[in-house]
């Protein structure tokens, strides 16, 4: 983290759950400046009030990653970019595919182009498990974003590019946990897509730790943090058992939504042949570094460590959701 001391940092999509959390982690490091770049004036206003005692280093710029000229202006003089701006909800992307393309693909291209032109030191882009073997628009656009960010450009100068890839972040805006909690508070039925569906779970702390670790990664890599998974049904049942004491809410099985997988993949079979595993992380290289064919299975939410109900409860308590 000392590497970031005295740096000028830009966070695209910085008013979301990730942006607010990484700002909290960055402030004690004392970068020269942290600029939050996003479209939402109201969210910027709320965040500005939340961090008002750090107004000396925390700045805000309204803009959209779709607008290259604005991105070019916002990245001028910046050392590090954390690119978090995205349309992330699977159903929204399915029904608005071109909007997903404009933000997730063209937006990433604009950030990369502006970073190269302005001589930014490093760009870390945030991706998702849905980019691996994608079956929905959101995953497809994020898979293209990964390729755009880490593709080798002969004219990119000294700018280094890295992607981080992770699964569901606990309690992030628009995700399952706050939705279930809200429906329980309102006494409404809780929808579950399929009893055997699994998802990776990652805390915001772990997500931010992964992104900060990636600032020290080699150029052109994808960094993945190992994560436990759970059955969605078990997660919902734990929340219901602990928050719906009067048993007002019923569980409704609605079937998978458009574009949803039964199980997510964090590292594909192909990537297993060009990755390095160390401690809690996989580093995926853009090329095969050995002639050895490993024949390793892909890393999925079905074959990784599964949390039982007690472990899910402990995780939700530790992260403030129970």
C-alpha positions as CSV (number, residue, x, y, z in Angstrom):
1,X,0.0,0.0,0.0
2,X,3.0,2.4,0.5
3,X,3.3,2.4,-3.2
4,X,0.2,4.5,-3.4
5,X,1.4,7.2,-1.0
6,X,1.7,10.5,-2.7
7,X,0.0,9.2,-5.9
8,X,-2.9,10.8,-7.8
9,X,-5.7,8.2,-7.9
10,X,-8.9,8.2,-10.0
11,X,-11.8,5.8,-9.4
12,X,-14.3,5.4,-12.1
13,X,-17.8,4.4,-10.9
14,X,-16.5,5.5,-7.5
15,X,-19.8,6.2,-5.7
16,X,-20.7,2.5,-5.7
17,X,-20.1,0.0,-2.8
18,X,-16.6,-0.8,-4.0
19,X,-15.6,2.9,-4.6
20,X,-16.7,4.0,-1.1
21,X,-14.9,1.1,0.5
22,X,-11.6,1.5,-1.3
23,X,-11.7,5.3,-0.5
24,X,-11.8,4.3,3.2
25,X,-8.8,2.1,2.7
26,X,-6.8,4.6,0.7
27,X,-7.2,7.7,2.9
28,X,-4.9,6.5,5.6
29,X,-2.2,5.8,3.0
30,X,-2.2,9.5,2.2
31,X,-2.2,9.6,-1.6
32,X,-1.8,13.2,-3.0
33,X,-5.4,13.0,-4.3
34,X,-8.3,10.6,-4.8
35,X,-10.8,11.6,-7.5
36,X,-14.2,9.9,-7.7
37,X,-15.5,9.9,-11.3
38,X,-19.1,9.0,-11.8
39,X,-22.4,10.0,-13.4
40,X,-24.6,10.4,-10.3
41,X,-24.7,13.9,-8.8
42,X,-26.8,12.8,-5.8
43,X,-24.5,9.9,-4.9
44,X,-21.5,12.2,-5.2
45,X,-23.1,14.7,-2.9
46,X,-23.8,12.1,-0.3
47,X,-20.3,10.7,-0.5
48,X,-18.8,14.1,-0.2
49,X,-20.7,14.7,3.0
50,X,-19.7,11.3,4.3
51,X,-16.0,12.0,3.8
52,X,-16.1,15.8,4.4
53,X,-13.2,15.7,6.8
54,X,-11.0,14.5,4.0
55,X,-11.9,17.2,1.5
56,X,-8.2,18.1,1.2
57,X,-7.5,14.9,-0.8
58,X,-10.9,13.6,-1.9
59,X,-12.3,15.2,-5.1
60,X,-15.3,14.6,-7.3
61,X,-15.9,14.8,-11.0
62,X,-19.1,14.2,-12.8
63,X,-18.8,12.3,-16.1
64,X,-19.4,9.1,-18.0
65,X,-16.8,6.6,-19.2
66,X,-18.8,6.6,-22.5
67,X,-17.6,10.2,-23.1
68,X,-14.0,9.9,-24.2
69,X,-13.2,13.6,-24.1
70,X,-14.4,13.8,-20.5
71,X,-12.4,10.7,-19.5
72,X,-9.3,12.2,-21.2
73,X,-9.7,15.3,-19.2
74,X,-10.4,13.4,-15.9
75,X,-7.3,11.2,-16.3
76,X,-4.9,14.1,-17.0
77,X,-2.1,14.1,-14.4
78,X,-3.4,10.8,-12.8
79,X,-1.0,8.1,-11.7
80,X,-3.3,5.2,-10.9
81,X,-6.8,4.4,-12.2
82,X,-9.2,1.9,-10.6
83,X,-11.8,1.2,-13.3
84,X,-15.0,0.1,-11.5
85,X,-17.7,1.8,-13.7
86,X,-20.0,-0.8,-15.2
87,X,-23.5,-1.9,-15.8
88,X,-23.5,-5.0,-13.5
89,X,-26.9,-6.5,-13.1
90,X,-27.5,-9.4,-15.4
91,X,-31.2,-8.7,-16.2
92,X,-30.6,-5.0,-16.9
93,X,-27.9,-6.0,-19.4
94,X,-30.1,-8.7,-21.0
95,X,-32.9,-6.2,-21.7
96,X,-30.6,-3.3,-22.6
97,X,-27.6,-5.0,-24.4
98,X,-26.4,-1.9,-26.3
99,X,-26.3,0.1,-23.1
100,X,-24.1,-2.6,-21.5
101,X,-21.8,-2.5,-24.6
102,X,-21.5,1.3,-24.4
103,X,-20.5,1.3,-20.7
104,X,-18.7,-2.0,-20.2
105,X,-16.9,-2.2,-23.6
106,X,-16.6,1.3,-25.1
107,X,-16.2,2.8,-21.6
108,X,-13.2,0.4,-20.9
109,X,-11.7,1.3,-24.3
110,X,-12.0,5.0,-23.5
111,X,-10.3,4.6,-20.1
112,X,-7.5,2.6,-21.7
113,X,-7.0,5.0,-24.5
114,X,-7.0,8.1,-22.2
115,X,-4.6,6.4,-19.8
116,X,-2.2,5.7,-22.6
117,X,-2.4,9.2,-24.0
118,X,-2.0,10.8,-20.6
119,X,0.9,8.5,-19.5
120,X,-1.0,7.0,-16.5
121,X,1.3,4.6,-14.6
122,X,-1.2,1.8,-14.0
123,X,-4.8,0.8,-14.7
124,X,-6.6,-1.8,-12.6
125,X,-9.9,-2.9,-14.1
126,X,-12.5,-4.8,-12.1
127,X,-14.1,-7.8,-13.8
128,X,-16.4,-10.6,-12.7
129,X,-16.7,-14.4,-12.7
130,X,-19.5,-13.9,-15.3
131,X,-16.8,-13.0,-17.8
132,X,-15.6,-16.6,-17.8
133,X,-17.4,-18.8,-20.4
134,X,-20.1,-16.1,-20.5
135,X,-23.7,-17.0,-21.3
136,X,-25.3,-13.5,-20.7
137,X,-24.7,-10.0,-22.1
138,X,-23.2,-8.7,-18.9
139,X,-20.6,-11.5,-18.9
140,X,-19.9,-11.1,-22.6
141,X,-19.3,-7.4,-22.3
142,X,-17.0,-7.9,-19.3
143,X,-15.1,-10.7,-21.1
144,X,-14.5,-8.2,-24.0
145,X,-13.4,-5.6,-21.4
146,X,-10.8,-8.0,-20.0
147,X,-9.4,-8.6,-23.5
148,X,-9.4,-4.8,-24.2
149,X,-7.6,-4.0,-21.0
150,X,-4.9,-6.6,-21.0
151,X,-4.3,-6.9,-24.8
152,X,-0.8,-6.1,-25.8
153,X,-0.6,-2.7,-27.5
154,X,2.7,-1.8,-29.1
155,X,1.9,1.9,-28.6
156,X,0.8,1.9,-25.0
157,X,4.0,3.3,-23.7
158,X,4.8,2.7,-20.1
159,X,1.2,2.3,-18.8
160,X,0.6,-1.1,-17.1
161,X,-2.8,-2.8,-17.2
162,X,-4.2,-5.5,-14.9
163,X,-7.6,-7.0,-14.4
164,X,-9.0,-8.4,-11.2
165,X,-11.8,-10.9,-11.3
166,X,-14.1,-12.0,-8.5
167,X,-17.6,-13.3,-7.7
168,X,-20.5,-11.8,-5.8
169,X,-19.5,-9.2,-3.3
170,X,-21.5,-9.5,-0.1
171,X,-24.0,-6.8,0.3
172,X,-23.0,-4.7,-2.8
173,X,-25.6,-2.4,-4.2
174,X,-28.3,-4.2,-6.1
175,X,-27.1,-7.7,-5.0
176,X,-29.0,-10.5,-3.4
177,X,-28.3,-9.9,0.3
178,X,-29.8,-6.4,0.6
179,X,-32.7,-7.5,-1.6
180,X,-33.5,-10.4,0.7
181,X,-33.1,-8.2,3.8
182,X,-35.5,-5.5,2.4
183,X,-38.1,-8.1,1.4
184,X,-38.0,-9.6,4.9
185,X,-38.4,-6.1,6.5
186,X,-41.4,-5.5,4.2
187,X,-42.9,-9.0,4.9
188,X,-42.8,-9.9,1.2
189,X,-42.2,-13.4,-0.3
190,X,-38.5,-14.1,-1.2
191,X,-37.7,-15.4,-4.7
192,X,-35.2,-18.1,-5.2
193,X,-34.2,-19.1,-8.7
194,X,-33.1,-22.7,-8.1
195,X,-32.4,-24.7,-5.0
196,X,-29.0,-26.1,-6.3
197,X,-27.7,-22.8,-7.8
198,X,-24.3,-21.8,-6.3
199,X,-22.4,-18.5,-6.1
200,X,-19.0,-17.4,-4.9
201,X,-19.0,-15.1,-1.9
202,X,-16.5,-12.4,-1.3
203,X,-16.5,-9.6,1.4
204,X,-15.9,-6.0,0.4
205,X,-12.7,-6.1,2.4
206,X,-11.4,-9.1,0.4
207,X,-12.5,-7.4,-2.9
208,X,-10.6,-4.2,-2.0
209,X,-7.6,-6.2,-0.8
210,X,-7.5,-8.0,-4.2
211,X,-7.6,-4.7,-6.1
212,X,-4.8,-3.2,-4.0
213,X,-2.7,-6.4,-4.4
214,X,-3.1,-6.0,-8.2
215,X,-1.3,-2.7,-8.1
216,X,1.9,-4.8,-7.7
217,X,1.1,-7.3,-10.4
218,X,2.9,-7.6,-13.7
219,X,1.5,-6.0,-16.8
220,X,-1.2,-7.9,-18.7
221,X,-2.3,-10.3,-16.0
222,X,-5.6,-11.2,-14.5
223,X,-5.5,-11.6,-10.7
224,X,-8.2,-13.8,-9.0
225,X,-8.8,-14.4,-5.3
226,X,-9.9,-17.8,-4.2
227,X,-13.3,-17.6,-2.5
228,X,-15.8,-19.9,-0.9
229,X,-19.2,-20.5,-2.4
230,X,-22.6,-21.5,-1.1
231,X,-26.0,-22.6,-2.4
232,X,-28.2,-19.6,-2.8
233,X,-31.0,-21.5,-1.1
234,X,-28.8,-21.9,2.0
235,X,-28.0,-18.2,2.1
236,X,-31.6,-17.1,1.8
237,X,-32.7,-19.7,4.5
238,X,-30.1,-18.4,6.9
239,X,-31.3,-14.8,6.5
240,X,-34.9,-15.9,6.8
241,X,-34.3,-17.9,9.9
242,X,-32.5,-15.1,11.6
243,X,-34.4,-12.0,10.4
244,X,-37.9,-13.3,9.8
245,X,-38.7,-14.4,13.4
246,X,-42.4,-14.2,12.9
247,X,-42.2,-16.4,9.7
248,X,-44.1,-13.8,7.6
249,X,-42.2,-14.4,4.4
250,X,-42.6,-17.4,2.1
251,X,-39.9,-18.8,-0.2
252,X,-40.9,-18.8,-3.9
253,X,-39.0,-20.8,-6.5
254,X,-39.1,-18.9,-9.7
255,X,-36.5,-20.6,-11.9
256,X,-33.3,-19.1,-13.3
257,X,-33.7,-15.7,-14.8
258,X,-32.6,-14.8,-18.4
259,X,-28.8,-15.2,-18.7
260,X,-28.2,-16.9,-15.3
261,X,-25.9,-19.8,-14.9
262,X,-26.4,-22.6,-12.3
263,X,-22.8,-22.3,-11.2
264,X,-20.2,-19.6,-11.9
265,X,-16.6,-20.1,-13.1
266,X,-13.7,-18.0,-11.8
267,X,-10.9,-19.7,-13.7
268,X,-11.6,-21.7,-16.9
269,X,-9.8,-25.0,-17.9
270,X,-7.8,-23.1,-20.6
271,X,-6.7,-20.5,-18.1
272,X,-5.6,-23.2,-15.7
273,X,-2.8,-24.0,-18.1
274,X,-1.5,-20.4,-17.9
275,X,-2.0,-19.5,-14.3
276,X,0.2,-19.5,-11.2
277,X,-1.3,-20.4,-7.9
278,X,0.1,-18.8,-4.8
279,X,-1.5,-18.7,-1.3
280,X,-5.0,-17.3,-1.8
281,X,-4.6,-16.1,-5.4
282,X,-4.4,-17.2,-9.0
283,X,-2.5,-15.1,-11.4
284,X,-3.6,-15.7,-15.0
285,X,-1.0,-14.8,-17.6
286,X,-1.8,-13.9,-21.2
287,X,0.3,-16.8,-22.5
288,X,1.3,-20.3,-21.4
289,X,4.5,-20.1,-19.4
290,X,5.4,-23.8,-19.4
291,X,5.2,-26.7,-21.9
292,X,3.6,-28.9,-19.2
293,X,-0.1,-29.6,-19.9
294,X,-1.8,-29.6,-16.5
295,X,-5.2,-30.9,-17.3
296,X,-6.7,-29.1,-14.3
297,X,-10.4,-28.7,-13.8
298,X,-11.9,-25.2,-14.0
299,X,-12.4,-23.4,-10.7
300,X,-16.1,-23.1,-10.1
301,X,-18.7,-22.3,-7.4
302,X,-19.7,-25.9,-7.6
303,X,-16.3,-27.5,-7.0
304,X,-14.8,-25.0,-4.5
305,X,-15.2,-25.0,-0.8
306,X,-18.9,-24.8,0.2
307,X,-20.0,-22.9,3.2
308,X,-22.6,-24.7,5.4
309,X,-25.4,-22.7,7.1
310,X,-23.4,-22.1,10.3
311,X,-20.5,-20.7,8.3
312,X,-22.8,-18.6,6.2
313,X,-24.4,-17.2,9.4
314,X,-20.9,-16.4,10.8
315,X,-19.9,-14.6,7.5
316,X,-23.1,-12.5,7.5
317,X,-22.6,-11.6,11.2
318,X,-19.0,-10.6,10.5
319,X,-20.0,-8.4,7.6
320,X,-22.9,-6.8,9.5
321,X,-25.8,-8.3,7.6
322,X,-27.1,-10.3,10.6
